[in-house]
């Protein structure tokens, strides 16, 4: 009996020891690093859009973008190119914008602060230019791309006065206000241009259908007609506005 009691006690101690080893602290190595989630980055966070005047709605005009001649991009990239000089040499820019820039610099200048963001995913920043033309009730947003000595727009978008936007990763989201509320259109690099997806918001119109439109004053630019690129893009984040008009290279 004594021997049996000893064996039972020994087995119990062994079991307790085994349980204790399972509940101790264990080193599993270095914890994996976490990447922060992508968040929207406003282009002009301090910008207060002017009140757009009432106006007629027209359909957008699609035209090809021409290369900007007479501009040399220095080693510092587009950040070293004066925005006014770039617009003045851009054959895609209409006379309306050239006339508006006569007030720049000055208190009546409608040019906003230039913004530089990587929209193509290659690690180099593109230039985003916005100009508010209050007399016409329009806002122009252009995106410029450069490689070596070549400079050209990859997006020209006219919208109601106060058109603004943000970047979400490498995507560009432009937001404007129409009769039916806010509309946001997402633009994504397709290897040649910033291609537009269907706008979200307002009455749910999609690209190519109704929605608030602004007249395209660039019809006087010397450019060849071209088809707009098509693209299927994911739904935009919340906060929407009226569909801007787009010309594509």
Secondary structure, 3 states (H helix, E strand, C coil): CHHHHHHHHHHHHHHHHHHHHHCCCCCCCCCCCCCCCCCEEECCCCCCCCCCCCCCCCCCCCECCCECCCCCCCCCHHHHCCHHHHHHHCCCCCHHHHHHHHHCCCCCCCECCCEEECCCCCCCCEEEEEEEECCCCEEEEEEEEEECCEEEEEEEEEEECCCEEEEECCEEEEEEEECCEEEEEEEEECCCCEEECCCEECCCCCCCCCCCCCCCHHHHCCCCECCCCCCCCCCCCCCCCCCCEEECC
